[in-house]
Amino acid sequence: MQYHKIKPGQSKERISRTEFIDVFNNANILAVRPIPVKTSPVFQLEFYI
């Protein structure tokens, strides 16, 4: 898996699994948006904090 931190209008930065888990466990998640990938059964999740 790959994990990214996106700052709207600025950048997309790859982060470690450890950093993702830390934020996921400690942040207030406001919404989750599934993003289907049309050419495969894989999908992405976008978390809004």
PADO-817390 format. One record per residue (C-alpha): x, y, z; residue in three letters; residue number from 1; chain. Coordinates in nm, 4 decimals. Layout:
// residues N
[r [X,Y,Z],ALA,NUM,A]
...
//
This chain:
// residues 49
[r [0.0000,0.0000,0.0000],MET,1,A]
[r [0.0969,0.3582,-0.0516],GLN,2,A]
[r [0.0016,0.6453,0.1755],TYR,3,A]
[r [-0.0082,1.0122,0.0778],HIS,4,A]
[r [-0.0760,1.3392,0.2518],LYS,5,A]
[r [-0.2452,1.5923,0.0236],ILE,6,A]
[r [-0.2573,1.9627,0.0959],LYS,7,A]
[r [-0.5291,2.1052,-0.1336],PRO,8,A]
[r [-0.3844,2.3337,-0.3961],GLY,9,A]
[r [-0.0270,2.2756,-0.2772],GLN,10,A]
[r [0.1235,1.9279,-0.2879],SER,11,A]
[r [0.0898,1.5516,-0.2609],LYS,12,A]
[r [0.3512,1.3967,-0.0319],GLU,13,A]
[r [0.4115,1.0268,0.0266],ARG,14,A]
[r [0.4154,0.9299,0.3947],ILE,15,A]
[r [0.5157,0.6168,0.5831],SER,16,A]
[r [0.2730,0.3529,0.7031],ARG,17,A]
[r [0.3646,0.4414,1.0615],THR,18,A]
[r [0.2798,0.8084,1.0087],GLU,19,A]
[r [-0.0516,0.7132,0.8438],PHE,20,A]
[r [-0.1459,0.4821,1.1333],ILE,21,A]
[r [-0.0566,0.7496,1.3882],ASP,22,A]
[r [-0.2750,1.0114,1.2145],VAL,23,A]
[r [-0.5574,0.7609,1.1526],PHE,24,A]
[r [-0.5656,0.6621,1.5203],ASN,25,A]
[r [-0.5343,1.0134,1.6636],ASN,26,A]
[r [-0.7033,1.2558,1.4221],ALA,27,A]
[r [-1.0695,1.3490,1.4072],ASN,28,A]
[r [-1.1784,1.2035,1.0721],ILE,29,A]
[r [-1.4623,1.4120,0.9286],LEU,30,A]
[r [-1.5342,1.2065,0.6162],ALA,31,A]
[r [-1.4145,0.9128,0.4072],VAL,32,A]
[r [-1.4486,0.9161,0.0298],ARG,33,A]
[r [-1.3967,0.5969,-0.1758],PRO,34,A]
[r [-1.2396,0.6571,-0.5180],ILE,35,A]
[r [-1.2852,0.3647,-0.7598],PRO,36,A]
[r [-1.0126,0.2939,-1.0160],VAL,37,A]
[r [-1.1928,0.2185,-1.3433],LYS,38,A]
[r [-0.9400,-0.0233,-1.4909],THR,39,A]
[r [-0.9017,-0.2540,-1.1884],SER,40,A]
[r [-1.0871,-0.3833,-0.8818],PRO,41,A]
[r [-0.8648,-0.1619,-0.6645],VAL,42,A]
[r [-0.9985,0.1498,-0.4977],PHE,43,A]
[r [-0.8567,0.4400,-0.3032],GLN,44,A]
[r [-0.9845,0.6017,0.0141],LEU,45,A]
[r [-0.9597,0.9700,0.0875],GLU,46,A]
[r [-0.9803,1.0720,0.4544],PHE,47,A]
[r [-1.0742,1.4299,0.5425],TYR,48,A]
[r [-0.9401,1.5558,0.8733],ILE,49,A]
//
